Amino acid sequence: MNVLILGANGQIARYAIDLFLKDTNANLTLYLRNAERLSEYQSDHVKVMDGDVLDDQKLKQAMTGIDVVYANLSGDMEGQAKSIIKAMKETNVTRLIFITTLGIYDEVPGEFGEWNNQTIGPYLEPYRIAADLIEDSGLNYTIIRPAWLTHNDEIDFEITDKSEPFKGTEVSRKSVASLVVDIAENPELHSRQNIGVNKPNTEGPKPAFY
Ligand SMILES: NC(=O)c1ccc[n+]([C@@H]2O[C@H](COP(=O)([O-])OP(=O)(O)OC[C@H]3O[C@@H](n4cnc5c(N)ncnc54)[C@H](OP(=O)(O)O)[C@@H]3O)[C@@H](O)[C@H]2O)c1
């Protein structure tokens, strides 16, 4: 299994790298800007590659021989989604795991939904556009919409489908990373699904840590 991690120095991605190395035999390509930040990971199983996701040529180069692409990005979500879709199509790579955020479908109910909209509403549209592009791409995607993220050292999560209201308020980055690793190891898991991820029993007007 050859996994390409885009935005590999992202906070969820760092947990995922550690889980991949601890629990799987996957070969990893860590793709990031200023790659020297992860140079200590370079090994027989891990290639560290300097690159911007908006650099079409370099991204295409990184896709060679890859089975699963895991995108853990921020910033220009629309531009990056377009670059990823183009590079995957040109290299015949089909399996994509893509992190977005809760709230892009106004799917968060109640008081927390209102608070979430007030707090991050203006930032949601690019994530929604990226998700729409991916769903329309024909790729074998899993779009993940995490709740508010913590650094808690725990793996404890539940999933909601796109057709359901979002549950809970928060989830650990390690939980999202664990889900990513499970999907990469079992590519049929959550295939062509768009899922919310939260820690059970964290309902409330806002995340407990906020
Ligand atoms: N905070 C929350 O509670 C919350 C909740 C739900 C979802 N989310 C979203 O979930 C996503 C993942 O979360 P996270 O905590 O892992 O995010 P993060 O630590 O901000 O990681 C995002 C990564 O994207 C990389 N990136 C951005 N543009 C790039 C480009 N053009 N080329 C290459 N890399 C690029 C950044 O690289 P550099 O290091 O080079 O800048 C950064 O390492 C984010 O989009 C976040 O906003 C957050």
Ligand as a Chemical Component Dictionary entry (heavy atoms), coordinates in Angstrom:
data_LIG
# 
_chem_comp.id                   LIG 
_chem_comp.type                 NON-POLYMER 
_chem_comp.pdbx_formal_charge   0 
_chem_comp.three_letter_code    LIG 
# 
loop_
_chem_comp_atom.comp_id 
_chem_comp_atom.atom_id 
_chem_comp_atom.alt_atom_id 
_chem_comp_atom.type_symbol 
_chem_comp_atom.charge 
_chem_comp_atom.model_Cartn_x 
_chem_comp_atom.model_Cartn_y 
_chem_comp_atom.model_Cartn_z 
_chem_comp_atom.pdbx_ordinal 
LIG N1  N1  N 0  -9.667  23.472 14.194 1  
LIG C1  C1  C 0  -10.795 22.791 14.186 2  
LIG O1  O1  O 0  -11.469 22.647 15.215 3  
LIG C2  C2  C 0  -11.264 22.164 12.876 4  
LIG C3  C3  C 0  -12.444 21.425 12.855 5  
LIG C4  C4  C 0  -12.825 20.768 11.678 6  
LIG C5  C5  C 0  -12.027 20.857 10.550 7  
LIG N2  N2  N 1  -10.875 21.607 10.579 8  
LIG C6  C6  C 0  -10.065 21.641 9.361  9  
LIG O2  O2  O 0  -9.494  20.362 9.162  10 
LIG C7  C7  C 0  -8.318  20.478 8.358  11 
LIG C8  C8  C 0  -7.186  19.696 8.983  12 
LIG O3  O3  O 0  -6.973  20.104 10.330 13 
LIG P1  P1  P 0  -5.479  20.232 10.926 14 
LIG O4  O4  O 0  -5.609  20.646 12.347 15 
LIG O5  O5  O -1 -4.688  19.023 10.584 16 
LIG O6  O6  O 0  -4.977  21.474 10.010 17 
LIG P2  P2  P 0  -3.561  22.194 9.907  18 
LIG O7  O7  O 0  -2.662  21.777 11.023 19 
LIG O8  O8  O 0  -3.836  23.644 9.724  20 
LIG O9  O9  O 0  -2.940  21.578 8.565  21 
LIG C9  C9  C 0  -3.226  22.059 7.289  22 
LIG C10 C10 C 0  -1.983  21.879 6.448  23 
LIG O10 O10 O 0  -2.289  22.277 5.095  24 
LIG C11 C11 C 0  -1.068  22.658 4.542  25 
LIG N3  N3  N 0  -1.259  23.421 3.293  26 
LIG C12 C12 C 0  -2.063  24.488 3.079  27 
LIG N4  N4  N 0  -1.946  24.907 1.800  28 
LIG C13 C13 C 0  -1.038  24.081 1.201  29 
LIG C14 C14 C 0  -0.489  23.993 -0.097 30 
LIG N5  N5  N 0  -0.875  24.840 -1.073 31 
LIG N6  N6  N 0  0.404   23.014 -0.371 32 
LIG C15 C15 C 0  0.796   22.147 0.597  33 
LIG N7  N7  N 0  0.304   22.165 1.862  34 
LIG C16 C16 C 0  -0.591  23.129 2.156  35 
LIG C17 C17 C 0  -0.420  23.506 5.628  36 
LIG O11 O11 O 0  0.939   23.518 5.333  37 
LIG P3  P3  P 0  2.012   24.572 5.949  38 
LIG O12 O12 O 0  2.404   23.944 7.234  39 
LIG O13 O13 O 0  3.078   24.579 4.920  40 
LIG O14 O14 O 0  1.292   25.887 6.085  41 
LIG C18 C18 C 0  -0.785  22.742 6.892  42 
LIG O15 O15 O 0  0.266   21.910 7.322  43 
LIG C19 C19 C 0  -8.049  21.978 8.233  44 
LIG O16 O16 O 0  -8.535  22.451 6.985  45 
LIG C20 C20 C 0  -8.863  22.561 9.385  46 
LIG O17 O17 O 0  -9.250  23.899 9.163  47 
LIG C21 C21 C 0  -10.483 22.239 11.728 48 
# 
loop_
_chem_comp_bond.comp_id 
_chem_comp_bond.atom_id_1 
_chem_comp_bond.atom_id_2 
_chem_comp_bond.value_order 
_chem_comp_bond.pdbx_ordinal 
LIG N1  C1  SING 1  
LIG C1  O1  DOUB 2  
LIG C1  C2  SING 3  
LIG C2  C3  SING 4  
LIG C2  C21 DOUB 5  
LIG C3  C4  DOUB 6  
LIG C4  C5  SING 7  
LIG C5  N2  DOUB 8  
LIG N2  C6  SING 9  
LIG N2  C21 SING 10 
LIG C6  O2  SING 11 
LIG C6  C20 SING 12 
LIG O2  C7  SING 13 
LIG C7  C8  SING 14 
LIG C7  C19 SING 15 
LIG C8  O3  SING 16 
LIG O3  P1  SING 17 
LIG P1  O4  DOUB 18 
LIG P1  O5  SING 19 
LIG P1  O6  SING 20 
LIG O6  P2  SING 21 
LIG P2  O7  DOUB 22 
LIG P2  O8  SING 23 
LIG P2  O9  SING 24 
LIG O9  C9  SING 25 
LIG C9  C10 SING 26 
LIG C10 O10 SING 27 
LIG C10 C18 SING 28 
LIG O10 C11 SING 29 
LIG C11 N3  SING 30 
LIG C11 C17 SING 31 
LIG N3  C12 SING 32 
LIG N3  C16 SING 33 
LIG C12 N4  DOUB 34 
LIG N4  C13 SING 35 
LIG C13 C14 SING 36 
LIG C13 C16 DOUB 37 
LIG C14 N5  SING 38 
LIG C14 N6  DOUB 39 
LIG N6  C15 SING 40 
LIG C15 N7  DOUB 41 
LIG N7  C16 SING 42 
LIG C17 O11 SING 43 
LIG C17 C18 SING 44 
LIG O11 P3  SING 45 
LIG P3  O12 DOUB 46 
LIG P3  O13 SING 47 
LIG P3  O14 SING 48 
LIG C18 O15 SING 49 
LIG C19 O16 SING 50 
LIG C19 C20 SING 51 
LIG C20 O17 SING 52 
# 
